[in-house]
Amino acid sequence: MTIQTLARAAVQAVEPYKSARRLGSSGDIWLNANESPFDNEYVIQSNRLNRYGTCQPEALIQAYAQYAGVSTEQVLTSRGADEGIELLIRAFCEPGQDDILYCPPTYGMYRVSSATADVSSREVPLTPDWQLDLPAIAENLAGVKLCFLCSPNNPTGNLNRRKDIVALLEMTQGKSLVVVDEAYIDFCPEASTVDLLQDFPHLVILRTLSKAFALAGLRCGFTLSSPDVIEVLLKVIAPYPVPTPVAAIAQEALTTSGVQRMQQQVSTLNENKARLQQELSQSEAITVFAGEGNYLLFRCPDSESVFQACWDQGVTLRKTPAVPECLRVSIGSWEECEAALKVIRQALSAQGAVK
Ligand SMILES: *Cc1c(COP(=O)(O)O)cnc(C)c1O
């Protein structure tokens, strides 16, 4: 018996998530993981690390509740939004029995987290304009405990229509939770569904400090829901899930001045995005899709060779196998965007695709 075969059958079958960092990058211009280009400095205190922290550091929960406009009983913090996904599946889905549902093309971790838990996933593809296919979802809801939506959606960049989310919430009442992944919502805060928490206790919202708050390396995320859902999640989370230095840095990021800095950086990135979108659109060969997050999806001829040409020039983009002929570019500093623009144009003109 090999070590591999000792693993649970479900785990043996898992195809791990291909994170940007696992796939690697080339050169210095990393536009493949939707990270922020802003490297904000924090003072890290390293005393009192002999003591455990609290399970849910009160000041941190309070700070995020205030930022999100909810009460503290509606907030759970975890190791990134990714851990939120995993906790939901572990807490709400009976392995081998209950299913999750999600709508590809979308974020890959819903599939991976459910697969490792031996929970099957039902894929109900988005419509051709990347909106929810509500009739198809309705037909597939039996036995589904969690419906994952992603808005703004990664990698397509568009929002789900609010009335569709409301329709799904009405359709699922008393049957399953609706999880709206709002990892990128700080780039378009007016589109949040957080106000719907009042009316729908089975709505769950995932948030993170990894993107707009420029803290991907910190590993800090939040789950917002009704107190009942948060209470269930608290049963399955590890006893000391939040490292003390993480809580301290996250709290600093969530002070009034921290939030203001984030908002300024968001407006810079949104400006860079608009500029990059406009510039890319000038090439007839490229179709750029409007994006609400800190990334743009674009279609171009032979995207594989464009990806490779950029890679060879030290610019790393993200391939999007679920959206054929497309690439995703994260919004960096304007210098980084310009560098990407240059190599993308070069690659296309080398193909003869551009006049
Ligand atoms: C980046 C991302 C996450 C993961 O966030 P972490 O807090 O870094 O774990 C979750 N959902 C989506 C859609 C993302 O793009």
The ligand as a Tripos MOL2 file, in Angstrom:
@<TRIPOS>MOLECULE
LIG
   15    15     1     0     0
SMALL
NO_CHARGES

@<TRIPOS>ATOM
      1 C1         -8.9700   35.9340   -4.0000 C.3       1 LIG1
      2 C2        -10.3210   35.3260   -3.8400 C.ar      1 LIG1
      3 C3        -10.6990   34.6890   -2.6610 C.ar      1 LIG1
      4 C4         -9.7100   34.3270   -1.5940 C.3       1 LIG1
      5 O1         -9.5060   35.2760   -0.6890 O.3       1 LIG1
      6 P1         -8.5210   35.0160    0.5310 P.3       1 LIG1
      7 O2         -9.1090   35.8750    1.5750 O.co2     1 LIG1
      8 O3         -7.1740   35.4800    0.0800 O.co2     1 LIG1
      9 O4         -8.5580   33.5710    0.9000 O.co2     1 LIG1
     10 C5        -12.0010   34.2610   -2.5270 C.ar      1 LIG1
     11 N1        -12.8800   34.4170   -3.5240 N.ar      1 LIG1
     12 C6        -12.5410   34.9940   -4.6820 C.ar      1 LIG1
     13 C7        -13.5450   35.1460   -5.7500 C.3       1 LIG1
     14 C8        -11.2420   35.4420   -4.8870 C.ar      1 LIG1
     15 O5        -10.8850   35.9330   -6.0680 O.3       1 LIG1
@<TRIPOS>BOND
     1     1     2 1
     2     2     3 ar
     3     2    14 ar
     4     3     4 1
     5     3    10 ar
     6     4     5 1
     7     5     6 1
     8     6     7 2
     9     6     8 1
    10     6     9 1
    11    10    11 ar
    12    11    12 ar
    13    12    13 1
    14    12    14 ar
    15    14    15 1
@<TRIPOS>SUBSTRUCTURE
     1 LIG1         1 GROUP 0 **** ****
